[in-house]
Amino acid sequence: MKVVGLMAGTSLDGIDAAVVEIHRRKSLRVRLLAFLSVPYSLQTRALIQQASSPTTGTVDRVARLNFYLGELFAEAALKVIRLGRLKPGQVDLIGSHGQTLCHLPRSFRIGKYRLRATLQVAEPAVIAGRTGIPVIADFRPADIAAFGQGAPLVPHVDFLLFRHPRRNRILLNIGGIANLTILPAAVKKFSGVVASDTGPGNMVSDELVWRMTLSRESFDPRGRYAGQGEANPELLAELLRHPFFQKRPPKSTGREEFGAAFADQLTARRRPRSRQDWLDLIATAAALTAHSVFLHYRRFYAAGFKVDEVIVSGGGVHNAAMMKALAELFHPARVFPCDELGVPADAKEAVAFAVLAFETWHGRPGNLPGATGARRRAVLGKLSWPLSKGES
């Protein structure tokens, strides 16, 4: 099958779109045909921030954003199909993660029910209608219905694509949030895989850059700002005492814990008055990402798992400060981008949701209880069909 994968992360930087050719008999084979990133405009980013805020996320804003992002996701799908020198009729399926507005992995009670919740938008019926291709979207709720946290979901794909017969591997993705997958050498069953969110990825750095540059820039290009600053060891030690880092996996998190409110607390503690103050805070945020990843590994997995390779994907792979810190912390394990294994670091999550859609299309489960805490495996997502021929 030829499948498009669409992914928008918690960094709110834009839509990643990949078109892949997938074969699965005894093993899974994936060939990337094309990939592109479509950046969000400042207006779109502002609309998402408004809709995802508890104070400004009104029902009408969320409803409008859902359909607006459906149009943007459809355009991204059509662009990557053209980039792959294909026509929409040659593509079998689209898998869309959507844009997360709210993720509530901690259980809460309403009446007699103890619940978890998550919300991703970018209306799949619009994507199907504009492209003429069936769309599988809204992957997380099926895992939550199985009493999981709805994330992370990429570990299923990590197992299929990246396990190695002799090397203990960590697959680390640094998007807005960082998450890792533990792949022991020669692991043969999904049940042998564990994974978890580790804490902030680029999210805190991005927010600080946004504030330092007065909204002119939304991320730290190649970790340049972090490289000009100096991480504050006392502040870093204080930040690493955050309750999330103490929780045992499986666990997941999002903007609710490490978004604007976290940055508010950080700037209130340090009150940056000069550009150098801001640069030092950004350096501390980059160090927080690397140290929280290593702390998670050391605290929960290192006793029975000596890592040989840390394979990194997501936007954080371009942040030189984060990658340098990770290499120092995990030494002598080798830390390198997943590009070396044939999957571009920026494309990996879009590829993953193409694969998850492929699995759903064939009736196979896509979650891992060792990653999400679910009581059972579940077939993920909901299917939207395109308009029938002759209809408009």
C-alpha positions in Angstrom: 0.0 0.0 0.0 1.0 3.6 -0.5 0.1 5.6 2.6 0.4 9.2 3.6 1.2 10.0 7.3 0.3 13.4 8.8 1.7 14.6 12.1 1.5 17.9 14.0 3.3 17.9 17.3 3.1 19.9 20.6 5.8 22.2 19.3 3.1 23.9 17.2 5.6 24.4 14.4 3.5 22.9 11.5 2.4 19.8 9.7 4.8 16.9 8.8 3.7 14.9 5.8 5.2 11.7 4.5 4.1 9.3 1.7 5.5 5.8 2.0 5.2 2.5 0.4 4.6 -0.3 2.9 5.0 -4.1 2.5 4.3 -6.5 5.3 4.6 -10.2 5.1 6.9 -11.8 7.6 8.4 -8.4 8.4 7.5 -4.8 7.7 9.3 -2.9 5.0 8.8 0.8 4.5 10.1 3.0 1.7 9.9 6.7 2.0 8.7 8.3 -1.3 8.5 11.9 -0.2 8.5 14.1 2.9 7.8 17.8 3.6 7.0 20.1 6.5 4.4 22.8 6.1 5.0 25.5 8.7 2.1 27.0 10.5 1.6 30.7 10.0 1.7 33.0 13.0 -2.1 33.3 12.8 -2.6 29.5 12.8 -0.2 29.1 15.7 -2.1 31.8 17.6 -5.4 30.1 16.9 -4.1 26.7 18.2 -2.7 28.4 21.3 -6.1 30.1 22.0 -8.0 26.9 21.5 -5.8 24.8 23.7 -5.8 27.3 26.6 -8.3 26.6 29.5 -9.1 30.3 29.6 -9.6 31.0 25.9 -10.4 27.6 24.4 -14.1 28.2 23.9 -16.3 25.6 22.2 -16.8 27.7 19.1 -13.0 28.3 18.7 -12.3 24.6 19.0 -15.0 23.7 16.5 -13.8 26.2 13.9 -10.2 25.2 14.4 -11.0 21.5 13.9 -12.4 22.2 10.4 -9.8 24.8 9.5 -6.9 22.4 10.4 -8.7 19.7 8.4 -8.3 21.9 5.3 -4.6 22.5 6.1 -3.9 18.8 6.7 -5.6 18.0 3.4 -3.5 20.5 1.5 -0.3 19.1 3.1 -1.4 15.6 2.0 -1.9 16.7 -1.6 1.4 18.5 -1.6 3.4 15.5 -0.4 1.6 13.3 -2.9 2.6 15.6 -5.7 6.2 15.8 -4.4 6.3 12.0 -4.6 5.2 12.2 -8.3 1.9 10.5 -7.5 -1.7 11.3 -8.1 -4.3 11.0 -5.2 -5.8 8.0 -6.9 -2.5 6.1 -6.5 -2.5 6.5 -2.7 -4.5 4.0 -0.8 -4.8 5.5 2.7 -4.0 8.5 4.9 -3.1 8.3 8.6 -3.5 11.6 10.5 -2.5 12.1 14.1 -4.1 15.6 14.0 -3.1 18.5 16.3 -3.3 17.9 20.1 -5.2 20.5 21.9 -5.5 18.8 25.3 -4.0 15.6 26.8 -5.1 14.6 30.3 -3.4 11.2 31.1 -4.0 11.5 34.9 -7.3 9.9 35.8 -10.2 12.1 37.1 -13.7 11.3 38.3 -17.1 12.3 37.0 -19.9 10.6 38.9 -19.1 6.9 39.3 -16.6 7.0 36.4 -12.8 7.3 36.6 -11.7 8.7 33.3 -8.7 9.9 31.2 -9.1 12.2 28.2 -7.4 13.5 25.1 -8.3 15.8 22.2 -6.8 16.0 18.7 -8.3 18.1 16.0 -8.0 18.4 12.1 -11.3 17.0 10.9 -10.6 13.7 9.1 -13.8 13.9 7.1 -12.5 17.1 5.5 -9.2 15.5 4.7 -11.0 12.5 3.1 -13.3 14.8 1.2 -10.6 17.0 -0.2 -8.2 14.2 -1.2 -10.6 11.4 -2.2 -8.6 9.0 0.0 -9.8 7.1 3.1 -8.5 8.6 6.3 -7.7 6.9 9.6 -7.4 9.4 12.4 -7.9 10.0 16.2 -5.6 7.2 17.2 -5.3 7.8 20.9 -8.9 7.3 22.3 -8.9 3.5 21.6 -5.9 3.1 23.9 -7.6 5.2 26.6 -10.7 3.1 26.2 -8.4 0.1 27.0 -7.4 2.0 30.2 -4.2 3.3 28.8 -2.9 6.9 28.7 -3.3 7.2 24.9 0.5 7.9 24.4 3.1 7.2 23.3 2.0 5.3 20.3 5.2 5.3 18.1 6.8 2.4 20.1 4.8 -0.1 18.0 6.5 1.3 14.9 9.9 1.4 16.7 9.6 -2.3 17.3 8.7 -3.1 13.7 11.5 -0.9 12.1 14.4 -0.5 14.5 15.0 -3.6 16.7 18.4 -5.2 16.3 19.6 -8.7 17.0 22.7 -7.7 19.0 22.4 -4.1 20.2 20.4 -2.7 23.0 18.7 0.4 21.6 16.9 3.4 22.9 14.7 5.2 20.3 14.4 8.8 21.5 12.0 11.3 19.9 12.4 14.9 20.9 9.4 16.9 19.7 7.6 19.3 21.9 7.6 16.4 24.5 10.4 13.8 24.6 9.7 10.1 24.7 11.8 7.0 24.5 11.3 3.4 23.6 13.5 0.6 25.1 14.4 -2.0 22.5 16.5 -4.9 24.0 18.7 -6.8 21.7 16.9 -9.6 19.9 13.5 -8.6 21.3 11.0 -10.7 19.3 7.6 -9.8 20.9 5.7 -6.6 21.4 5.4 -7.5 25.1 9.2 -7.1 25.4 9.0 -3.4 24.6 8.5 -0.6 27.2 8.3 3.1 26.5 7.3 6.4 28.1 7.3 10.1 27.8 10.3 11.5 29.7 9.2 15.2 30.0 9.8 18.3 27.9 11.5 18.1 24.6 11.7 21.4 22.7 8.6 22.8 24.3 10.2 24.9 27.1 13.1 26.1 24.9 10.6 27.1 22.2 8.5 29.1 24.6 11.5 30.9 26.0 12.8 31.8 22.5 9.3 33.1 21.6 9.4 35.4 24.6 13.0 36.5 24.2 12.4 37.5 20.5 9.1 39.1 21.2 7.3 36.5 19.0 9.6 36.9 16.1 11.1 33.4 16.4 9.4 30.2 17.7 12.3 27.8 18.2 16.0 27.7 18.9 17.7 27.2 15.4 20.2 24.4 15.7 20.5 25.2 19.4 22.3 28.5 18.7 20.8 30.4 21.6 21.4 27.6 24.0 25.0 27.5 22.9 25.4 31.1 23.7 24.1 30.7 27.2 25.3 28.8 30.3 23.0 26.3 32.1 22.4 27.2 35.7 23.1 24.0 37.7 21.1 25.0 40.8 18.1 25.9 38.7 18.4 22.7 36.7 18.5 20.6 39.9 15.4 22.4 41.1 13.6 21.8 37.8 14.5 18.1 37.9 12.5 17.8 41.2 9.3 18.3 39.2 6.8 15.6 40.3 6.5 14.2 36.7 10.1 13.1 36.8 9.5 11.1 39.9 6.5 9.2 38.6 7.1 5.6 37.5 6.2 4.7 33.8 4.1 4.3 31.9 3.4 8.0 31.9 2.7 10.7 29.4 2.6 14.5 29.5 2.0 17.6 27.4 1.5 21.3 27.2 -0.6 21.1 30.4 2.5 20.4 32.5 5.4 21.9 30.5 3.8 24.6 28.3 3.3 28.3 28.9 2.4 28.0 32.6 5.7 26.1 33.2 7.6 28.9 31.4 5.7 31.5 33.5 7.0 29.8 36.7 10.5 29.6 35.2 10.7 33.3 34.3 9.1 34.3 37.6 11.9 32.5 39.4 14.8 34.1 37.4 13.2 37.3 36.1 15.5 37.7 33.0 16.4 41.3 32.5 19.1 41.1 29.8 19.6 39.1 26.6 22.2 37.0 28.4 19.7 36.2 31.2 17.4 34.8 28.5 20.2 32.9 26.8 21.1 31.2 30.1 17.5 30.2 30.7 17.3 28.7 27.2 20.6 26.8 27.9 19.0 25.5 31.1 15.9 24.4 29.3 18.0 22.5 26.7 19.9 20.9 29.6 16.6 20.0 31.3 15.5 18.0 28.2 18.8 16.0 28.1 19.1 15.4 31.8 15.4 14.4 32.2 15.8 11.9 29.4 18.9 10.4 31.0 17.4 10.5 34.5 14.4 8.6 33.2 16.6 5.9 31.7 18.9 5.7 34.8 16.0 5.6 37.3 13.7 3.2 35.6 15.6 1.0 33.1 19.4 1.1 33.6 19.4 -1.7 36.2 18.5 -4.4 33.6 19.4 -2.7 30.4 22.8 -1.4 29.3 22.2 0.8 26.3 24.5 0.5 23.2 22.8 3.1 21.0 20.5 6.1 21.4 18.8 6.8 18.1 17.3 10.3 18.0 14.5 11.7 15.9 12.3 14.9 16.0 13.2 18.5 15.9 15.5 18.2 18.9 18.0 16.3 16.7 19.0 19.7 15.2 19.6 21.2 18.6 23.4 21.0 19.0 23.2 21.8 22.8 20.8 19.0 23.5 22.6 16.4 21.3 26.0 17.3 22.9 24.5 16.9 26.4 22.9 13.6 25.5 26.2 12.3 24.1 28.0 13.2 27.3 25.3 11.7 29.6 24.9 8.4 27.7 28.7 7.9 27.0 29.9 5.3 26.0 26.7 4.5 24.2 26.6 6.1 20.8 24.0 8.9 20.2 23.1 9.6 16.6 20.1 10.7 14.4 17.8 8.0 12.9 18.8 9.3 9.4 21.7 6.8 9.6 19.1 4.0 9.6 17.3 5.3 6.5 14.5 7.3 8.1 15.0 11.1 8.2 14.7 12.3 11.8 12.2 15.0 10.9 10.0 12.4 9.0 9.9 9.6 11.6 6.7 10.4 13.3 4.8 11.1 10.1 6.1 7.8 8.8 5.0 6.2 12.1 1.4 7.3 11.7 1.4 6.0 8.1 2.4 2.6 9.5 -0.1 2.8 12.3 -2.9 3.5 9.8 -1.7 0.6 7.7 -1.9 -1.6 10.8 -5.4 -0.4 11.5 -6.5 -1.0 7.9 -5.5 -4.6 8.3 -7.2 -5.0 11.7 -4.0 -5.2 13.8 -3.6 -3.4 17.1 -1.2 -0.5 17.3 -0.7 0.3 21.0 1.7 -1.3 23.4 0.6 -1.9 27.0 4.2 -1.6 28.0 4.2 2.0 26.7 0.7 3.3 27.6 -0.3 1.2 30.5 -3.3 -0.2 28.7 -4.8 -3.4 29.9 -4.9 -4.9 26.4 -3.9 -4.2 22.9 -6.3 -2.2 20.7 -6.9 -1.5 17.0 -6.5 2.3 16.9 -8.2 5.1 15.1 -11.4 6.0 13.3 -12.1 5.7 9.6 -13.5 8.5 7.4 -14.5 7.6 3.8 -14.2 10.2 1.0 -17.3 11.4 -0.9 -18.8 8.8 -3.2 -18.2 9.2 -6.8 -20.5 11.6 -8.5 -21.2 13.5 -5.3 -19.9 16.9 -4.3 
